[in-house]
């Protein structure tokens, strides 16, 4: 007697319904909430990308640079021979070296 794929699927479905029936409503509810959250995030991302593409098409470089957050740090002159020493010195971890 050979058991085919459909027969195994029906048997598995019956086992799930018999032994997992109390947990099925919770599973369906969490699946629905997850799908709702996923759809809202996709919608938000598409609206933001559409807004960003509209803003970048209609604005100049000066306007877009004003919208950016300020960056902390120090500007180094690439022609300065001590600039490379300063950059390599900043990479070393600070602290007590014993």
C-alpha positions as CSV (number, residue, x, y, z in Angstrom):
1,X,0.0,0.0,0.0
2,X,1.6,3.3,-1.2
3,X,0.7,6.5,0.6
4,X,0.8,9.5,-1.8
5,X,1.6,13.1,-1.1
6,X,-2.1,14.1,-0.9
7,X,-2.9,11.4,1.6
8,X,0.0,12.5,3.8
9,X,-1.2,16.1,3.6
10,X,-4.7,15.1,4.6
11,X,-3.5,13.1,7.5
12,X,-1.2,15.9,8.7
13,X,-4.2,18.4,8.4
14,X,-6.3,16.1,10.5
15,X,-3.6,15.7,13.2
16,X,-3.2,19.5,13.3
17,X,-6.9,20.0,13.7
18,X,-7.3,17.4,16.4
19,X,-4.3,18.3,18.6
20,X,-3.7,21.9,17.7
21,X,-7.3,23.2,17.6
22,X,-7.0,25.4,20.8
23,X,-4.0,27.1,19.4
24,X,-5.3,27.8,15.8
25,X,-7.2,31.0,16.7
26,X,-4.2,32.5,18.4
27,X,-2.1,31.6,15.4
28,X,-4.5,33.1,12.9
29,X,-4.8,36.3,15.0
30,X,-1.0,36.7,15.2
31,X,-0.7,36.0,11.4
32,X,-3.3,38.7,10.7
33,X,-1.6,41.2,12.9
34,X,1.8,40.5,11.2
35,X,0.3,40.9,7.7
36,X,-1.3,44.2,8.8
37,X,2.0,45.5,10.1
38,X,3.8,44.4,7.0
39,X,1.4,46.1,4.7
40,X,1.5,49.3,6.6
41,X,5.3,49.3,6.6
42,X,5.4,48.7,2.9
43,X,2.9,51.5,2.3
44,X,4.9,53.8,4.5
45,X,8.1,53.0,2.7
46,X,6.6,53.5,-0.8
47,X,5.1,56.9,0.3
48,X,8.5,58.0,1.7
49,X,10.4,56.9,-1.4
50,X,7.8,58.7,-3.6
51,X,8.1,61.8,-1.4
52,X,11.9,61.7,-1.5
53,X,11.9,61.3,-5.3
54,X,9.5,64.2,-5.6
55,X,11.7,66.4,-3.3
56,X,14.9,65.6,-5.0
57,X,13.5,66.3,-8.4
58,X,12.3,69.7,-7.5
59,X,15.0,71.0,-5.2
60,X,18.5,72.3,-5.7
61,X,21.7,71.0,-4.1
62,X,21.7,73.8,-1.6
63,X,18.2,73.1,-0.4
64,X,18.9,69.4,0.0
65,X,22.1,70.0,2.0
66,X,20.2,72.2,4.4
67,X,17.8,69.3,5.2
68,X,20.7,67.1,6.3
69,X,21.7,66.7,9.9
70,X,25.0,68.2,10.9
71,X,28.0,65.9,10.9
72,X,30.5,65.9,13.8
73,X,34.2,65.7,13.2
74,X,37.2,67.4,11.9
75,X,37.9,68.3,8.3
76,X,41.4,67.3,7.2
77,X,43.3,68.7,4.2
78,X,44.3,65.9,1.9
79,X,47.4,67.9,0.8
80,X,48.7,68.2,4.3
81,X,51.5,65.7,5.0
82,X,50.5,65.4,8.7
83,X,46.9,64.6,7.8
84,X,47.7,60.9,7.3
85,X,49.5,60.8,10.7
86,X,46.5,62.4,12.3
87,X,44.1,59.9,10.7
88,X,46.1,56.9,11.7
89,X,46.5,58.2,15.2
90,X,42.8,58.5,15.7
91,X,42.2,54.9,14.8
92,X,44.2,53.7,17.8
93,X,42.1,52.8,20.8
94,X,42.3,55.2,23.6
95,X,42.9,54.0,27.2
96,X,45.5,52.6,29.4
97,X,48.0,50.5,27.4
98,X,50.1,48.4,29.7
